[in-house]
Amino acid sequence: MKMKRALTTGAGIIAGLLLFVEASAQDEPNKWAPANIKVDGQATEWPKPLQFYNNETKLFYTIANDQDNIYVIVSVPDPKSQMKIMRSGLTLSVNATGKKKGGASITFPLTENVSTGAPDVPEASRALIAGELKKQVLANVKEIKVSGFEGIPDGNIPVRNTFGIQTAGTYEAAGNLVLEVAIPLKTLGVTSLASQAIAYHFKVNAMKREDKKEMEAKRAKGQAAPMPGEYEDNFAMYYSADFWTRQTLANH
């Protein structure tokens, strides 16, 4: 009986500790945004390494804010996650109430209508220029998709818009895909003095089934894949990966 009571008590303590750790992790404070921050897809002004990593999506990320904006930077070293994002985008949702559902969302980069202008080169040479072609694709993105923001119509809006939302992406020399986004606090209905936790949802969207059909059709004809780089015929490419986290605004 004593042994059973001790085991039960021990299990309760462990469960309590796990709940405490989980709650603490969910409500981490934001970093204060770097003074020289510029949303350009470059991670040079951000402290390294980035603050968090999620194994489900293979994303490194940091969330920061100043008195006007929330900033998110994401680094993606995983080739499969990179390919899914390049084909279907990353969706970032922000719920200012702290609830892990819904919220205002941004999907970017929208590359599906961007032409790479890739030259017709031998397969062996494509790998050498793939990095530059991907950078070109990201630099030519013209729109982002938004939903649920105050004062902003749902749907596609220009990357260079009048609402204050900024996005950018590029590839680092090491091959990591880096994405940055800035969201005005006013579009979320909060101020820099807000003390409640804000919920963030990161979703690496799945490649579309049409992408697989297009890829297979081109390969059957001996043509290059529709995007720079190589595909892998893997079911994981056609499923999304996502996670929620909660963080409070930083006070400078």
N, C-alpha and C positions, 0 to 999 in steps of 0.2 A: 504493500500500500504506500509506504514511504517512497519507494523507488518510483512508483507510478506518479505520485504527487510531484516528486522532484522533476521527472521528465516533462510533466505537464507545465510546471512553472518555468522550466528552462525553455520549452518551446514557446511559451508566451513571451518571455523576455526577448528571444531571437526575433519573433514576429514583430514585436514592438520596435526593436532596433531597425529592422528592415523597413518598417513603415516610416520611421524617423528619417532614415537615409533617403528613402524615395521622396518624401515631402521636402527635405532640404534640397535635393537635386532639382526638384520641379520649380522651386522658388528662388533659384540663384539670382542675384542682382545682375543687371546689365553692366557692361563696361561703359565708362564715359567715352564718347567718340573721340578719336584722335583729333587734335587741333587742326591739323592740315589735311583732313579727310577730303578725298575726291573720289566720286563714284565713277571709276574708269576701268574696273576689272583688274586693276593691279593691287596686289596685297602689300605693297612696299611700306605703307604707313601703319599697318596693323601689327601689334605685338605677335611674335611667333613663340611657340606654335599657337594655332587658333585654340580657343578656350575649350571646346567640346568636340567629341566624336560620337557618331551614331553608327553602330555596326550594321543595322538593318539596311540603311541607305548608303553606307560607305561615305558619309559626308563628314568633313571637319567644318566647324562653324563657330562664329562669334556673333553675339547680338550686342549692339551698343546703342546709345542715344545721346543727344545733346538737348538743348532746350526746345528745339524745333522738330527734330526728326528721329525716327528709329532707323538704325542701319544694321544690315545683315550682310556678312561676308561668308561665302561658302567655298571650300576647296574640295575638289573631287579628283582623287588620284585613280580611282577604280575605273578601268576602261569600259566595263559594261554600264556602269552608272553614267559615265560620260556620254556613251552612245545613246542611252535612253533620253537623257536631257537634251542632247543635240537634235534628236528627232521629235521629241514630244514635250520638252520643256520641264522646268522645275516649278511647282506650284507652292507658293508660300502664303499661308493663311494666318491672319492675326485677329484674335478675338479679345477685345479690350476688356471684356467682363471676366476673363480668366477661365471661362468654360472651354473644355476641350472638344468643341464642336463648332461648326459654322465659322463665322468671321469673314472679314474682308480678305480677298485673295488677289494675288498677282501670279500670272503664269508667264514665264520667260525662260530662255530666249525663244521667240517664234521664228524658227529657221525654215519652215516648210516651203515658203515661197521665195527663198533666197537662192539665187544662182551662184555657184562657186566660180564659174568661169574656168573650171579646171581644164588644162590642156590634155589632149589625147596622147598620153605617154605610156611606155611599157609598164607592166605591173611592178617590176623591180624598182622603177623610179618613183612610183606613186608614194611609197613609204617615206621617201626622202622629202617630199614636198607636202605631205599630209598636214603637218603642223601649221604651215603657213596658210594652207587652204582653209583649215578650221578657223584660224584667226580672221581670215577674210570673210567667212560666213558670218561670224559673230559681229564683225564691224559693220556689216551691211543689213543687220536686222533693223526693221523700221517700226515694228509695233510690239506692244505687250497686251496681254488680256487681263482685264480687271473686273472685279465683282464685289459689291457690298460696301463700297466706300462712300462716305458722306460727300455729296456735291459732285460726284463723278459718275457719269452714265456707265452702266455695265456694258461690256464688250471690248473690242479692240480699240486701243488709243495709241497715238504716236509715242515712240520711245522719247522723243523730245516733245514733251507735253507741257501744258500750262498749269497742271494740277500739282506740280512739285514732286511727283513720283519719278525717281531716277533708277535706271538699271544699266548694267554693263557686264560684259563678260569677255574673257580672253584665255589663252593658254600660256602658262608659264614655260620657261625654258626646260624645266624638269618634266613637263608633260601634264601637269595638273590643270584641270579646268577650274577657273576662278570666276565666281559670279558675285556681284555686289548689287544691293538694292537699298534705296533710301525712301522712307515713307513718312510724309508729314504727319505729325501727331494730330493735327486738326482734322485730317481726313478719317481718323479713327475715333474722333469725338473725345479725346483725352488731352490733358495738359501735362507739361513736364513735372508738375507737382503731384500727379496722381500716385497713390501709394499701393493700389491694388496690383496683384500679379496679372500679367498679360500672357495669354496662351498663344503659342506659335505652332503651326503645323507645317512640316516640311514633307513634300511629296514628290518623289522622283517618278514622273509619269511613265507608264509602259509604252514601249514602241507599239505602233498600230499594226494590226494584222495586214493592212494594205502595204506597210513597209516590207514585211516578209515576202508578200507576193511579188512586189516590185523587185526586190533583191533577187529572188529566185528566177524571175523572168529574165532579168538582165544577165545573171550568171549563165543561164541556159543559152543565151545568145553570145556569150563570151565578152559581154560588155562590163565596164567598171561598175562597182556598187554606186548607189545614188548619192552617197556622202563620202567624204574623204576618210580613209582608214578602212579597216576590215571589220566585217560582222562576224559574230559567232552564232551558229544555229543552236540556240539555247533557250529553253522555255522561259527561263528567268527574265529574258529580255522583254517578254510580252506580258509581264505582271508588274504592277506598280509596287513601290516600297515607300513607307512613310512612318512618321513618328510625331508625337506631340511633346512639347516642353513648355514650362511656365517660367517666366522671369519678371522681376520687378524693375522699374525704371531706375537708372542711376541718378544720383544727385551730385552735381559737380562740387 
